[in-house]
Amino acid sequence: MRLDPVLAAYLADQPDLVWNDALDLAAVRAAENAESRAAPRLADLHEVRDTLVPGPPGAPEVAVRIYRPSPNPGLPVTLYLHGGGFVVGSLDTHDNAVRLLAEQARTVVVAVDYRLAPEHPYPAAVEDALAAYRWTLAHAADLGGDPDRVAVAGDSAGGLLAAVLCFAAPERGLRPPMFQLLVYPSTGAGPTESARAFADASGLRPDELAWYQRAFLGAAPPESLPAYLSPARAPDLSGLPPAYVLTAEADPLRDDGALYARRLAEAGVAAHWHDSPGMVHGFLRFLHAVPAARAAAQPAFDALRAALHG
């Protein structure tokens, strides 16, 4: 396996952070947001605006960013949940990826700025995602969208949230998404070959993964957690929405995505898995700087467009 050379050079310039409780998260988040805002914009859309939507009962409102690729009415709608280990990531860090998703898949996108850990551990992010999804279903037509064509998408931790939403929505009396697009998702597959083979790969080290998990789960006792927080090991996957799972070749979580896609297919769900050669975890963040990353993301955009418009 050989990394794309432009990607390798880009990664070599990134800071090597030690993920522990001494890390200044506020500074890390601010630096990531500043870098993302300074990046060239990859797609100009008809409308991009920020707003607040009702949050879970007793919780603050949830910030969302709405992307409309054109003024045409009746477009499908996609709820997008960003990655970052539930600890970092924001509307800004994933702005370019969501712009391209809206443009290429011809979909209105509602991107969700869910609460982050460790300040807001589980179930905050899940509850914010569900609240934003509830609002999106109710207001799809107001956004120029089609209420009958609503999908969910996410990358990394956001990919897990997107998968969890497909399980949890019917439990809350909500219509499930018509499609789930998951990019290098964490699915709780447990020890895997890719986790062993790429433990030291740039983009996601074991210490970082373990710290994210501790921050996300907080003090929640394991017996209190729903099985679908590890969707790759959930007992019943039947009846879930069709899925497209995109992974990166040199990613400890590659087999998380592959196993989830396989288990969905075994449960009778239409599911497709595609692995991107020469890519590492988090490549959606590098679309402005690494042409190969943008090419690697294109199959995901195409899959969502086909699901929504086919």
C-alpha positions as CSV (number, residue, x, y, z in Angstrom):
1,M,0.0,0.0,0.0
2,R,1.4,3.4,-1.0
3,L,-0.2,6.7,0.1
4,D,-0.9,9.3,-2.6
5,P,2.2,11.4,-2.6
6,V,0.4,14.8,-2.3
7,L,-1.6,13.4,0.6
8,A,1.6,12.1,2.3
9,A,3.2,15.6,1.9
10,Y,0.1,17.3,3.3
11,L,0.0,15.0,6.3
12,A,3.6,15.5,7.1
13,D,2.9,19.2,7.7
14,Q,0.1,18.5,10.2
15,P,0.7,18.9,13.9
16,D,1.4,15.6,15.8
17,L,-1.0,15.9,18.8
18,V,-0.9,13.8,21.9
19,W,-4.5,13.0,22.8
20,N,-4.9,13.0,26.6
21,D,-6.7,15.1,29.2
22,A,-3.9,17.7,29.2
23,L,-4.6,18.7,25.5
24,D,-6.0,22.2,25.0
25,L,-9.1,21.3,23.1
26,A,-10.2,24.8,22.7
27,A,-7.0,25.7,21.0
28,V,-7.2,22.6,18.7
29,R,-10.7,23.4,17.7
30,A,-9.9,27.0,17.0
31,A,-6.9,26.1,14.9
32,E,-8.9,23.6,12.9
33,N,-11.7,26.0,12.3
34,A,-9.3,28.8,11.3
35,E,-7.5,26.5,8.8
36,S,-10.8,25.4,7.3
37,R,-12.1,29.0,6.9
38,A,-8.9,30.0,5.1
39,A,-9.2,27.1,2.6
40,P,-10.4,27.9,-0.9
41,R,-14.1,27.3,-1.4
42,L,-14.7,24.3,-3.7
43,A,-18.4,24.9,-4.7
44,D,-20.5,28.0,-4.8
45,L,-24.2,27.2,-4.2
46,H,-27.5,29.0,-4.5
47,E,-27.8,29.5,-0.8
48,V,-25.8,28.7,2.4
49,R,-27.2,29.9,5.7
50,D,-26.9,29.2,9.4
51,T,-29.8,28.8,11.7
52,L,-30.9,27.3,15.0
53,V,-33.4,24.5,15.4
54,P,-35.2,23.1,18.5
55,G,-32.9,20.8,20.5
56,P,-33.8,17.8,22.6
57,P,-36.1,18.4,25.6
58,G,-34.3,20.5,28.2
59,A,-31.3,21.1,26.0
60,P,-30.1,24.1,24.0
61,E,-31.1,24.7,20.4
62,V,-29.0,23.0,17.7
63,A,-27.0,25.0,15.2
64,V,-27.3,23.8,11.6
65,R,-26.1,25.0,8.3
66,I,-28.4,24.7,5.3
67,Y,-27.0,24.3,1.8
68,R,-29.2,24.7,-1.3
69,P,-27.5,23.9,-4.6
70,S,-30.2,25.5,-6.7
71,P,-33.5,27.5,-6.3
72,N,-35.4,24.6,-7.8
73,P,-38.1,23.3,-5.5
74,G,-38.6,19.6,-4.6
75,L,-35.0,18.6,-4.2
76,P,-34.1,15.7,-2.0
77,V,-32.8,16.5,1.5
78,T,-29.8,15.1,3.3
79,L,-28.9,15.4,7.0
80,Y,-25.1,15.6,7.4
81,L,-23.2,14.7,10.6
82,H,-19.5,15.7,10.7
83,G,-16.6,13.6,11.9
84,G,-14.0,14.4,14.6
85,G,-14.3,11.7,17.2
86,F,-17.2,13.5,18.9
87,V,-14.5,15.8,20.2
88,V,-13.5,18.1,17.4
89,G,-15.0,18.9,14.0
90,S,-17.6,21.6,13.2
91,L,-19.7,23.1,10.4
92,D,-16.6,24.9,9.2
93,T,-14.2,21.9,9.2
94,H,-16.6,20.0,6.8
95,D,-17.9,23.0,4.8
96,N,-16.1,22.1,1.6
97,A,-17.1,18.4,1.8
98,V,-20.8,19.3,2.4
99,R,-20.7,21.9,-0.4
100,L,-19.5,19.3,-2.9
101,L,-22.0,16.8,-1.5
102,A,-24.9,19.3,-2.1
103,E,-23.6,20.2,-5.6
104,Q,-22.7,16.7,-6.8
105,A,-25.7,14.8,-5.4
106,R,-28.1,17.7,-6.2
107,T,-29.5,17.7,-2.7
108,V,-30.4,20.2,0.0
109,V,-28.1,19.5,2.9
110,V,-28.8,20.2,6.6
111,A,-25.4,20.0,8.4
112,V,-25.6,19.6,12.2
113,D,-23.3,21.2,14.7
114,Y,-24.1,18.7,17.5
115,R,-22.6,19.1,21.0
116,L,-19.1,17.8,21.5
117,A,-17.5,15.7,24.2
118,P,-16.0,15.6,26.7
119,E,-18.1,18.6,27.8
120,H,-21.2,16.9,26.5
121,P,-20.8,13.1,26.6
122,Y,-23.3,10.5,25.3
123,P,-26.2,10.8,24.7
124,A,-25.8,14.6,23.7
125,A,-24.6,14.1,20.2
126,V,-27.2,11.3,19.4
127,E,-30.0,13.4,20.9
128,D,-28.9,16.5,18.9
129,A,-28.8,14.4,15.7
130,L,-32.3,13.1,16.3
131,A,-33.6,16.6,17.1
132,A,-32.1,18.0,13.9
133,Y,-33.5,15.1,11.9
134,R,-37.0,15.6,13.4
135,W,-36.9,19.3,12.4
136,T,-35.6,18.4,8.9
137,L,-38.5,16.0,8.3
138,A,-41.0,18.7,9.4
139,H,-39.4,21.5,7.4
140,A,-38.1,19.8,4.3
141,A,-40.6,21.6,2.1
142,D,-39.8,25.0,3.6
143,L,-36.1,24.4,2.6
144,G,-37.1,23.8,-1.0
145,G,-36.9,20.1,-0.4
146,D,-39.0,17.0,-0.9
147,P,-40.2,15.6,2.5
148,D,-40.5,12.1,1.0
149,R,-36.8,12.0,0.0
150,V,-34.7,12.5,3.1
151,A,-31.4,10.7,3.6
152,V,-28.7,10.8,6.2
153,A,-24.9,11.0,5.7
154,G,-21.8,11.3,7.9
155,D,-18.1,10.6,8.2
156,S,-16.1,8.9,11.0
157,A,-17.9,9.7,14.2
158,G,-20.6,11.3,12.2
159,G,-20.9,8.1,10.2
160,L,-21.7,6.3,13.4
161,L,-24.3,9.0,14.3
162,A,-25.8,8.5,10.9
163,A,-26.0,4.8,11.3
164,V,-27.4,5.1,14.9
165,L,-30.1,7.5,13.6
166,C,-31.3,4.8,11.2
167,F,-31.9,2.5,14.2
168,A,-33.2,5.1,16.6
169,A,-35.5,7.2,14.4
170,P,-38.3,4.6,14.3
171,E,-38.0,4.2,18.1
172,R,-38.9,7.9,18.4
173,G,-41.8,7.6,16.0
174,L,-39.9,9.2,13.1
175,R,-39.8,7.9,9.5
176,P,-36.4,6.4,8.9
177,P,-34.1,8.0,6.3
178,M,-34.5,6.6,2.8
179,F,-30.7,6.1,2.5
180,Q,-27.6,6.2,4.6
181,L,-24.2,7.3,3.3
182,L,-21.4,6.4,5.6
183,V,-17.8,7.6,5.0
184,Y,-15.1,5.7,7.0
185,P,-17.5,5.2,9.9
186,S,-16.8,3.9,13.3
187,T,-19.2,1.0,13.8
188,G,-17.8,-0.8,16.9
189,A,-16.5,-3.8,15.0
190,G,-14.0,-4.6,17.7
191,P,-10.4,-5.8,17.0
192,T,-9.9,-6.0,13.3
193,E,-7.1,-6.7,10.8
194,S,-7.1,-3.1,9.6
195,A,-6.9,-1.8,13.2
196,R,-3.7,-3.9,13.6
197,A,-2.2,-3.2,10.2
198,F,-2.7,0.6,10.3
199,A,-2.3,1.3,14.0
200,D,0.4,3.8,13.3
201,A,-1.1,5.3,10.1
202,S,-1.4,9.0,9.8
203,G,-4.9,10.2,10.5
204,L,-6.0,8.1,13.4
205,R,-3.8,6.4,16.1
206,P,-4.9,4.0,18.8
207,D,-4.3,6.5,21.6
208,E,-6.5,9.0,19.8
209,L,-9.3,6.5,19.1
210,A,-9.3,5.3,22.8
211,W,-9.4,8.9,24.1
212,Y,-12.3,9.8,21.8
213,Q,-14.2,6.8,23.0
214,R,-13.7,7.7,26.7
215,A,-14.6,11.3,26.1
216,F,-17.8,10.3,24.1
217,L,-19.1,7.7,26.6
218,G,-18.2,9.6,29.7
219,A,-19.5,7.9,32.8
220,A,-22.2,5.9,31.1
221,P,-22.2,2.3,32.3
222,P,-21.7,-0.2,29.5
223,E,-24.9,-2.0,30.4
224,S,-26.9,1.2,29.8
225,L,-25.8,1.6,26.2
226,P,-28.1,0.6,23.4
227,A,-26.7,-2.2,21.1
228,Y,-26.9,0.0,18.1
229,L,-24.1,2.2,19.4
230,S,-22.0,-0.6,17.9
231,P,-24.0,-1.1,14.7
232,A,-21.6,-3.7,13.2
233,R,-22.4,-5.9,16.2
234,A,-26.1,-5.1,16.6
235,P,-28.2,-8.3,16.8
236,D,-30.7,-7.3,14.1
237,L,-30.0,-5.1,11.0
238,S,-33.0,-6.1,9.0
239,G,-35.2,-3.3,7.7
240,L,-32.6,-0.6,7.8
241,P,-32.2,1.9,5.0
242,P,-30.1,1.0,2.0
243,A,-26.5,2.0,2.5
244,Y,-23.3,3.0,0.7
245,V,-20.1,2.7,2.8
246,L,-16.9,4.4,1.6
247,T,-13.7,3.6,3.5
248,A,-10.0,4.5,3.2
249,E,-7.4,1.8,2.4
250,A,-4.8,2.9,5.1
251,D,-7.4,3.4,7.9
252,P,-7.7,1.5,11.2
253,L,-11.5,1.8,10.8
254,R,-11.5,0.3,7.2
255,D,-12.8,-3.0,8.4
256,D,-15.5,-1.3,10.6
257,G,-17.1,0.0,7.4
258,A,-16.6,-3.2,5.5
259,L,-18.1,-5.4,8.2
260,Y,-21.1,-3.2,8.7
261,A,-21.8,-3.2,4.9
262,R,-21.5,-7.0,4.9
263,R,-23.8,-7.5,7.8
264,L,-26.3,-5.2,6.3
265,A,-26.2,-7.2,3.1
266,E,-26.6,-10.5,5.0
267,A,-29.7,-9.0,6.7
268,G,-31.2,-8.3,3.3
269,V,-30.4,-4.6,3.2
270,A,-29.1,-3.2,-0.1
271,A,-25.6,-2.2,0.8
272,H,-22.4,-1.4,-1.1
273,W,-18.9,-1.0,0.2
274,H,-16.1,0.8,-1.7
275,D,-12.5,1.1,-0.5
276,S,-10.4,4.1,-1.6
277,P,-6.8,3.1,-2.4
278,G,-4.0,5.3,-1.1
279,M,-6.2,7.2,1.3
280,V,-6.2,7.6,5.1
281,H,-8.9,8.3,7.7
282,G,-10.3,11.8,7.5
283,F,-9.6,12.5,3.8
284,L,-12.8,14.5,3.4
285,R,-11.0,17.2,5.4
286,F,-8.3,17.5,2.7
287,L,-10.4,18.0,-0.5
288,H,-9.1,21.5,-1.0
289,A,-5.4,20.4,-0.9
290,V,-5.3,16.8,-2.2
291,P,-6.8,16.2,-5.7
292,A,-6.7,12.5,-5.1
293,A,-8.9,12.9,-2.0
294,R,-11.5,14.7,-4.0
295,A,-11.4,11.9,-6.6
296,A,-11.7,9.4,-3.8
297,A,-14.8,11.1,-2.4
298,Q,-16.6,11.2,-5.8
299,P,-18.1,7.7,-5.6
300,A,-19.9,8.7,-2.4
301,F,-21.4,11.8,-4.0
302,D,-22.4,9.7,-7.0
303,A,-24.0,7.0,-4.8
304,L,-26.0,9.5,-2.9
305,R,-27.2,11.2,-6.2
306,A,-28.2,7.8,-7.6
307,A,-30.1,6.9,-4.4
308,L,-31.9,10.2,-4.2
309,H,-32.7,10.8,-7.9
310,G,-32.7,7.2,-9.4
